[in-house]
Amino acid sequence: MTLEQKVMQALKEAMKEKNKDKLDALRAIKSAILLEKTKGSSKELTEADEMKILQRLVKQRKESAEIYQQQNREDLAQVELNQIKVIESFLPEQMNEAEIEAEVKKIIMETGATSMRDMGKVMGIATKKMAGRADGKSISQIVKKLLS
């Protein structure tokens, strides 16, 4: 079952439940998928493309929630945080910091990276290996810590 089919199924359930927050998040996912499909390329979306879309939506909502919290608008921040939970339910289980660090250490050993000059090489492999299970910001921070 594709992401789009899963979202449509969840959308129907959310409509029956009359769950507004869930509906808004699901509609955002559906919209992002449709935008990606109609971008101009006639190729089908791969699972990796779908994960990138979901990660982008989560990142946008996290940034919005941070801004709302800085401006003392907890009501709006909570809406964003609720939507993050719904969107993340379609992503694979996220890796914790220790798991990311262990994976990055393996990659550093495999590539023979020794300094910050090798960060690009390590990041390229790490982001491909952990796509959908860890965000780029977390991976980047750990790579920097281990290479410096």
ZATITOR-646941 format. One record per residue: residue in three letters; x, y, z of N, C-alpha, C in turn. Coordinates in Angstrom, 3 decimals. Example, Ala and Ser with C-alpha at 12.3 -4.5 7.8 and 13.67 -1.06 7.14 Angstrom:
{sedren 'ALA'; {13.190; -5.690; 7.800}; {12.300; -4.500; 7.800}; {13.200; -3.300; 7.800}};
{sedren 'SER'; {12.850; -2.250; 7.080}; {13.670; -1.060; 7.140}; {12.900; 0.030; 7.870}};
//
This chain:
{sedren 'MET'; {0.844; -1.180; 0.000}; {0.000; 0.000; 0.000}; {0.889; 1.243; 0.000}};
{sedren 'THR'; {0.638; 2.137; -0.921}; {1.446; 3.345; -1.021}; {1.079; 4.330; 0.085}};
{sedren 'LEU'; {1.923; 5.311; 0.266}; {1.672; 6.346; 1.271}; {0.351; 7.049; 0.982}};
{sedren 'GLU'; {0.118; 7.347; -0.288}; {-1.101; 8.051; -0.669}; {-2.347; 7.244; -0.275}};
{sedren 'GLN'; {-2.310; 5.938; -0.489}; {-3.442; 5.085; -0.118}; {-3.626; 5.047; 1.396}};
{sedren 'LYS'; {-2.502; 4.967; 2.129}; {-2.572; 4.960; 3.592}; {-3.175; 6.271; 4.109}};
{sedren 'VAL'; {-2.748; 7.376; 3.515}; {-3.247; 8.694; 3.924}; {-4.740; 8.804; 3.644}};
{sedren 'MET'; {-5.156; 8.336; 2.483}; {-6.590; 8.403; 2.136}; {-7.421; 7.593; 3.112}};
{sedren 'GLN'; {-6.932; 6.414; 3.481}; {-7.637; 5.571; 4.449}; {-7.737; 6.284; 5.802}};
{sedren 'ALA'; {-6.617; 6.849; 6.252}; {-6.598; 7.563; 7.530}; {-7.477; 8.809; 7.470}};
{sedren 'LEU'; {-7.534; 9.452; 6.309}; {-8.362; 10.641; 6.111}; {-9.836; 10.298; 6.309}};
{sedren 'LYS'; {-10.254; 9.181; 5.746}; {-11.643; 8.737; 5.905}; {-11.966; 8.471; 7.379}};
{sedren 'GLU'; {-11.029; 7.808; 8.064}; {-11.234; 7.509; 9.486}; {-11.309; 8.794; 10.308}};
{sedren 'ALA'; {-10.430; 9.761; 10.011}; {-10.413; 11.028; 10.746}; {-11.705; 11.804; 10.518}};
{sedren 'MET'; {-12.246; 11.713; 9.297}; {-13.521; 12.382; 9.014}; {-14.645; 11.768; 9.844}};
{sedren 'LYS'; {-14.639; 10.446; 9.950}; {-15.662; 9.765; 10.749}; {-15.535; 10.128; 12.223}};
{sedren 'GLU'; {-14.273; 10.251; 12.691}; {-14.017; 10.596; 14.095}; {-14.226; 12.078; 14.375}};
{sedren 'LYS'; {-14.294; 12.898; 13.313}; {-14.401; 14.354; 13.415}; {-13.218; 14.938; 14.204}};
{sedren 'ASN'; {-12.027; 14.418; 13.894}; {-10.789; 14.844; 14.538}; {-10.126; 15.912; 13.669}};
{sedren 'LYS'; {-10.314; 17.181; 14.015}; {-9.858; 18.299; 13.183}; {-8.337; 18.344; 13.021}};
{sedren 'ASP'; {-7.594; 18.171; 14.117}; {-6.131; 18.230; 14.030}; {-5.587; 17.148; 13.105}};
{sedren 'LYS'; {-6.109; 15.949; 13.249}; {-5.666; 14.836; 12.414}; {-6.024; 15.092; 10.952}};
{sedren 'LEU'; {-7.228; 15.616; 10.738}; {-7.668; 15.925; 9.373}; {-6.748; 16.942; 8.714}};
{sedren 'ASP'; {-6.406; 17.992; 9.446}; {-5.530; 19.034; 8.896}; {-4.168; 18.459; 8.509}};
{sedren 'ALA'; {-3.615; 17.622; 9.383}; {-2.302; 17.028; 9.100}; {-2.374; 16.101; 7.889}};
{sedren 'LEU'; {-3.419; 15.297; 7.810}; {-3.564; 14.364; 6.693}; {-3.787; 15.101; 5.372}};
{sedren 'ARG'; {-4.536; 16.178; 5.441}; {-4.750; 16.978; 4.226}; {-3.437; 17.620; 3.763}};
{sedren 'ALA'; {-2.610; 18.009; 4.707}; {-1.310; 18.586; 4.355}; {-0.437; 17.536; 3.667}};
{sedren 'ILE'; {-0.460; 16.307; 4.163}; {0.312; 15.232; 3.537}; {-0.207; 14.983; 2.127}};
{sedren 'LYS'; {-1.525; 14.886; 2.009}; {-2.135; 14.631; 0.700}; {-1.759; 15.744; -0.284}};
{sedren 'SER'; {-1.824; 16.974; 0.176}; {-1.491; 18.122; -0.661}; {-0.032; 18.071; -1.109}};
{sedren 'ALA'; {0.865; 17.753; -0.192}; {2.293; 17.682; -0.518}; {2.566; 16.578; -1.546}};
{sedren 'ILE'; {1.873; 15.459; -1.406}; {2.039; 14.358; -2.359}; {1.557; 14.789; -3.741}};
{sedren 'LEU'; {0.395; 15.418; -3.786}; {-0.137; 15.870; -5.070}; {0.774; 16.901; -5.726}};
{sedren 'LEU'; {1.303; 17.827; -4.929}; {2.232; 18.831; -5.463}; {3.470; 18.165; -6.054}};
{sedren 'GLU'; {3.985; 17.179; -5.351}; {5.185; 16.486; -5.821}; {4.894; 15.718; -7.113}};
{sedren 'LYS'; {3.719; 15.115; -7.184}; {3.344; 14.345; -8.377}; {3.181; 15.238; -9.606}};
{sedren 'THR'; {2.693; 16.451; -9.398}; {2.400; 17.334; -10.527}; {3.516; 18.337; -10.799}};
{sedren 'LYS'; {4.667; 18.114; -10.198}; {5.788; 19.040; -10.354}; {6.306; 19.126; -11.786}};
{sedren 'GLY'; {5.998; 18.146; -12.588}; {6.470; 18.205; -13.964}; {7.080; 16.902; -14.423}};
{sedren 'SER'; {7.656; 16.165; -13.485}; {8.235; 14.881; -13.873}; {7.125; 13.829; -13.871}};
{sedren 'SER'; {7.150; 12.958; -14.831}; {6.065; 11.983; -14.969}; {6.348; 10.688; -14.220}};
{sedren 'LYS'; {7.444; 10.641; -13.478}; {7.776; 9.408; -12.762}; {6.921; 9.255; -11.502}};
{sedren 'GLU'; {6.725; 8.005; -11.104}; {5.987; 7.713; -9.877}; {6.853; 8.062; -8.672}};
{sedren 'LEU'; {6.211; 8.392; -7.580}; {6.952; 8.679; -6.354}; {7.488; 7.379; -5.770}};
{sedren 'THR'; {8.761; 7.379; -5.415}; {9.344; 6.216; -4.761}; {9.113; 6.336; -3.258}};
{sedren 'GLU'; {9.407; 5.265; -2.556}; {9.253; 5.298; -1.100}; {10.192; 6.339; -0.486}};
{sedren 'ALA'; {11.378; 6.484; -1.054}; {12.333; 7.484; -0.565}; {11.783; 8.899; -0.759}};
{sedren 'ASP'; {11.133; 9.134; -1.911}; {10.522; 10.443; -2.161}; {9.438; 10.729; -1.128}};
{sedren 'GLU'; {8.641; 9.712; -0.837}; {7.557; 9.866; 0.138}; {8.123; 10.190; 1.515}};
{sedren 'MET'; {9.219; 9.533; 1.906}; {9.838; 9.794; 3.210}; {10.362; 11.226; 3.275}};
{sedren 'LYS'; {10.949; 11.697; 2.161}; {11.461; 13.075; 2.121}; {10.326; 14.073; 2.296}};
{sedren 'ILE'; {9.192; 13.796; 1.670}; {8.035; 14.683; 1.793}; {7.591; 14.749; 3.251}};
{sedren 'LEU'; {7.465; 13.579; 3.882}; {7.016; 13.536; 5.276}; {8.016; 14.230; 6.199}};
{sedren 'GLN'; {9.309; 13.995; 5.963}; {10.321; 14.642; 6.799}; {10.281; 16.159; 6.634}};
{sedren 'ARG'; {10.055; 16.621; 5.415}; {9.963; 18.060; 5.176}; {8.765; 18.648; 5.926}};
{sedren 'LEU'; {7.641; 17.944; 5.904}; {6.451; 18.428; 6.612}; {6.683; 18.485; 8.119}};
{sedren 'VAL'; {7.358; 17.475; 8.654}; {7.654; 17.461; 10.092}; {8.587; 18.618; 10.439}};
{sedren 'LYS'; {9.610; 18.812; 9.607}; {10.573; 19.894; 9.855}; {9.882; 21.252; 9.844}};
{sedren 'GLN'; {8.989; 21.471; 8.873}; {8.270; 22.745; 8.792}; {7.449; 22.984; 10.056}};
{sedren 'ARG'; {6.780; 21.939; 10.530}; {5.944; 22.086; 11.711}; {6.769; 22.306; 12.976}};
{sedren 'LYS'; {7.922; 21.659; 13.066}; {8.802; 21.877; 14.220}; {9.280; 23.320; 14.258}};
{sedren 'GLU'; {9.674; 23.840; 13.091}; {10.128; 25.229; 13.024}; {9.005; 26.187; 13.392}};
{sedren 'SER'; {7.804; 25.922; 12.900}; {6.659; 26.782; 13.225}; {6.354; 26.731; 14.718}};
{sedren 'ALA'; {6.393; 25.531; 15.298}; {6.120; 25.387; 16.729}; {7.137; 26.161; 17.558}};
{sedren 'GLU'; {8.413; 26.113; 17.161}; {9.446; 26.864; 17.877}; {9.168; 28.365; 17.832}};
{sedren 'ILE'; {8.806; 28.843; 16.664}; {8.510; 30.277; 16.514}; {7.318; 30.661; 17.388}};
{sedren 'TYR'; {6.271; 29.847; 17.358}; {5.091; 30.132; 18.176}; {5.441; 30.130; 19.664}};
{sedren 'GLN'; {6.295; 29.201; 20.081}; {6.675; 29.142; 21.487}; {7.507; 30.356; 21.886}};
{sedren 'GLN'; {8.357; 30.832; 20.993}; {9.153; 32.030; 21.274}; {8.259; 33.253; 21.437}};
{sedren 'GLN'; {7.122; 33.244; 20.730}; {6.195; 34.367; 20.782}; {5.076; 34.142; 21.805}};
{sedren 'ASN'; {5.272; 33.146; 22.675}; {4.305; 32.820; 23.724}; {2.910; 32.521; 23.183}};
{sedren 'ARG'; {2.836; 31.815; 22.061}; {1.563; 31.394; 21.487}; {1.470; 29.872; 21.594}};
{sedren 'GLU'; {1.321; 29.388; 22.823}; {1.272; 27.944; 23.079}; {0.097; 27.278; 22.379}};
{sedren 'ASP'; {-1.010; 28.014; 22.196}; {-2.178; 27.435; 21.528}; {-1.832; 27.034; 20.094}};
{sedren 'LEU'; {-1.136; 27.913; 19.383}; {-0.748; 27.619; 17.996}; {0.369; 26.581; 17.940}};
{sedren 'ALA'; {1.295; 26.637; 18.888}; {2.385; 25.663; 18.930}; {1.835; 24.260; 19.144}};
{sedren 'GLN'; {0.817; 24.149; 19.979}; {0.234; 22.833; 20.270}; {-0.403; 22.222; 19.027}};
{sedren 'VAL'; {-1.032; 23.050; 18.202}; {-1.626; 22.567; 16.948}; {-0.533; 21.963; 16.073}};
{sedren 'GLU'; {0.596; 22.665; 15.955}; {1.718; 22.173; 15.141}; {2.268; 20.872; 15.709}};
{sedren 'LEU'; {2.412; 20.791; 17.030}; {2.947; 19.589; 17.661}; {2.012; 18.393; 17.469}};
{sedren 'ASN'; {0.703; 18.648; 17.512}; {-0.266; 17.572; 17.263}; {-0.153; 17.064; 15.826}};
{sedren 'GLN'; {0.041; 17.984; 14.889}; {0.184; 17.585; 13.493}; {1.468; 16.781; 13.280}};
{sedren 'ILE'; {2.535; 17.127; 14.004}; {3.790; 16.386; 13.904}; {3.563; 14.925; 14.280}};
{sedren 'LYS'; {2.805; 14.690; 15.361}; {2.537; 13.316; 15.804}; {1.826; 12.520; 14.713}};
{sedren 'VAL'; {0.872; 13.135; 14.058}; {0.123; 12.454; 12.998}; {1.040; 12.140; 11.819}};
{sedren 'ILE'; {1.832; 13.122; 11.400}; {2.721; 12.926; 10.249}; {3.773; 11.867; 10.561}};
{sedren 'GLU'; {4.325; 11.899; 11.777}; {5.356; 10.931; 12.151}; {4.829; 9.505; 12.200}};
{sedren 'SER'; {3.518; 9.351; 12.346}; {2.954; 8.001; 12.376}; {3.127; 7.301; 11.026}};
{sedren 'PHE'; {3.388; 8.057; 9.954}; {3.600; 7.480; 8.630}; {5.085; 7.254; 8.336}};
{sedren 'LEU'; {5.962; 7.765; 9.206}; {7.403; 7.582; 9.047}; {7.841; 6.310; 9.777}};
{sedren 'PRO'; {8.944; 5.694; 9.338}; {9.459; 4.555; 10.093}; {9.939; 5.018; 11.468}};
{sedren 'GLU'; {10.123; 4.069; 12.370}; {10.579; 4.380; 13.732}; {11.848; 5.222; 13.670}};
{sedren 'GLN'; {11.859; 6.327; 14.403}; {12.998; 7.236; 14.399}; {14.115; 6.692; 15.287}};
{sedren 'MET'; {15.336; 6.908; 14.850}; {16.510; 6.454; 15.597}; {16.786; 7.441; 16.730}};
{sedren 'ASN'; {17.274; 6.918; 17.869}; {17.661; 7.830; 18.946}; {19.115; 8.242; 18.748}};
{sedren 'GLU'; {19.585; 9.146; 19.575}; {20.913; 9.721; 19.387}; {22.009; 8.660; 19.464}};
{sedren 'ALA'; {21.881; 7.706; 20.371}; {22.899; 6.659; 20.516}; {22.963; 5.779; 19.268}};
{sedren 'GLU'; {21.817; 5.459; 18.697}; {21.784; 4.638; 17.483}; {22.408; 5.390; 16.308}};
{sedren 'ILE'; {22.099; 6.677; 16.198}; {22.670; 7.488; 15.118}; {24.185; 7.542; 15.278}};
{sedren 'GLU'; {24.639; 7.764; 16.511}; {26.074; 7.869; 16.773}; {26.789; 6.564; 16.418}};
{sedren 'ALA'; {26.195; 5.429; 16.777}; {26.803; 4.132; 16.459}; {26.906; 3.936; 14.946}};
{sedren 'GLU'; {25.856; 4.299; 14.228}; {25.844; 4.166; 12.765}; {26.890; 5.082; 12.133}};
{sedren 'VAL'; {26.993; 6.312; 12.637}; {27.969; 7.271; 12.104}; {29.394; 6.785; 12.381}};
{sedren 'LYS'; {29.625; 6.208; 13.551}; {30.966; 5.679; 13.865}; {31.349; 4.590; 12.872}};
{sedren 'LYS'; {30.403; 3.720; 12.532}; {30.658; 2.659; 11.546}; {31.040; 3.269; 10.198}};
{sedren 'ILE'; {30.282; 4.288; 9.795}; {30.531; 4.936; 8.504}; {31.910; 5.595; 8.496}};
{sedren 'ILE'; {32.286; 6.224; 9.605}; {33.597; 6.869; 9.707}; {34.704; 5.819; 9.593}};
{sedren 'MET'; {34.504; 4.661; 10.230}; {35.493; 3.584; 10.148}; {35.603; 3.061; 8.714}};
{sedren 'GLU'; {34.452; 2.886; 8.048}; {34.439; 2.353; 6.677}; {35.117; 3.308; 5.694}};
{sedren 'THR'; {34.864; 4.605; 5.859}; {35.394; 5.577; 4.911}; {36.807; 6.034; 5.266}};
{sedren 'GLY'; {37.217; 5.792; 6.503}; {38.538; 6.228; 6.929}; {38.605; 7.726; 7.171}};
{sedren 'ALA'; {37.462; 8.343; 7.444}; {37.410; 9.786; 7.688}; {38.148; 10.120; 8.977}};
{sedren 'THR'; {38.897; 11.237; 8.935}; {39.679; 11.612; 10.111}; {39.445; 13.042; 10.571}};
{sedren 'SER'; {38.994; 13.904; 9.667}; {38.853; 15.313; 10.038}; {37.568; 15.889; 9.455}};
{sedren 'MET'; {37.342; 17.159; 9.747}; {36.144; 17.848; 9.258}; {36.138; 17.933; 7.730}};
{sedren 'ARG'; {37.290; 17.798; 7.098}; {37.346; 17.829; 5.633}; {36.573; 16.667; 5.014}};
{sedren 'ASP'; {36.445; 15.591; 5.777}; {35.749; 14.393; 5.288}; {34.258; 14.401; 5.632}};
{sedren 'MET'; {33.779; 15.495; 6.190}; {32.385; 15.545; 6.637}; {31.398; 15.304; 5.491}};
{sedren 'GLY'; {31.649; 15.884; 4.329}; {30.749; 15.723; 3.194}; {30.607; 14.273; 2.779}};
{sedren 'LYS'; {31.726; 13.569; 2.766}; {31.719; 12.156; 2.390}; {30.892; 11.347; 3.399}};
{sedren 'VAL'; {31.126; 11.592; 4.673}; {30.412; 10.869; 5.735}; {28.929; 11.214; 5.720}};
{sedren 'MET'; {28.620; 12.503; 5.567}; {27.214; 12.937; 5.543}; {26.450; 12.310; 4.385}};
{sedren 'GLY'; {27.085; 12.236; 3.222}; {26.428; 11.663; 2.048}; {26.004; 10.227; 2.294}};
{sedren 'ILE'; {26.906; 9.448; 2.848}; {26.604; 8.036; 3.124}; {25.583; 7.926; 4.260}};
{sedren 'ALA'; {25.777; 8.718; 5.309}; {24.908; 8.641; 6.489}; {23.468; 9.011; 6.163}};
{sedren 'THR'; {23.285; 10.069; 5.385}; {21.909; 10.481; 5.086}; {21.204; 9.449; 4.214}};
{sedren 'LYS'; {21.949; 8.769; 3.340}; {21.332; 7.711; 2.532}; {20.972; 6.505; 3.383}};
{sedren 'LYS'; {21.887; 6.109; 4.273}; {21.658; 4.931; 5.117}; {20.515; 5.141; 6.106}};
{sedren 'MET'; {20.397; 6.359; 6.617}; {19.419; 6.617; 7.681}; {18.217; 7.400; 7.189}};
{sedren 'ALA'; {18.011; 7.452; 5.883}; {16.890; 8.201; 5.305}; {15.568; 7.742; 5.909}};
{sedren 'GLY'; {14.805; 8.696; 6.385}; {13.497; 8.401; 6.956}; {13.539; 8.023; 8.427}};
{sedren 'ARG'; {14.716; 7.632; 8.919}; {14.812; 7.209; 10.321}; {15.506; 8.228; 11.197}};
{sedren 'ALA'; {16.151; 9.227; 10.569}; {16.823; 10.289; 11.329}; {16.852; 11.545; 10.477}};
{sedren 'ASP'; {16.734; 12.689; 11.123}; {16.755; 13.937; 10.351}; {18.199; 14.395; 10.147}};
{sedren 'GLY'; {18.385; 15.148; 9.079}; {19.719; 15.598; 8.689}; {20.419; 16.429; 9.743}};
{sedren 'LYS'; {19.659; 17.219; 10.488}; {20.247; 18.085; 11.510}; {20.909; 17.247; 12.614}};
{sedren 'SER'; {20.223; 16.207; 13.060}; {20.779; 15.335; 14.106}; {22.028; 14.622; 13.604}};
{sedren 'ILE'; {21.944; 14.110; 12.381}; {23.085; 13.406; 11.801}; {24.279; 14.359; 11.707}};
{sedren 'SER'; {24.027; 15.577; 11.211}; {25.081; 16.568; 11.042}; {25.768; 16.903; 12.365}};
{sedren 'GLN'; {24.987; 17.098; 13.418}; {25.551; 17.438; 14.717}; {26.459; 16.319; 15.226}};
{sedren 'ILE'; {26.021; 15.082; 15.053}; {26.809; 13.945; 15.545}; {28.070; 13.771; 14.707}};
{sedren 'VAL'; {27.972; 13.932; 13.392}; {29.149; 13.830; 12.526}; {30.176; 14.889; 12.927}};
{sedren 'LYS'; {29.722; 16.127; 13.138}; {30.623; 17.216; 13.543}; {31.315; 16.869; 14.864}};
{sedren 'LYS'; {30.529; 16.355; 15.809}; {31.078; 16.016; 17.133}; {32.144; 14.941; 16.999}};
{sedren 'LEU'; {31.896; 13.923; 16.196}; {32.827; 12.803; 16.078}; {34.073; 13.144; 15.254}};
{sedren 'LEU'; {33.942; 14.042; 14.276}; {35.081; 14.378; 13.422}; {35.946; 15.507; 13.971}};
{sedren 'SER'; {35.449; 16.258; 14.944}; {36.252; 17.373; 15.452}; {37.081; 16.976; 16.643}};
//
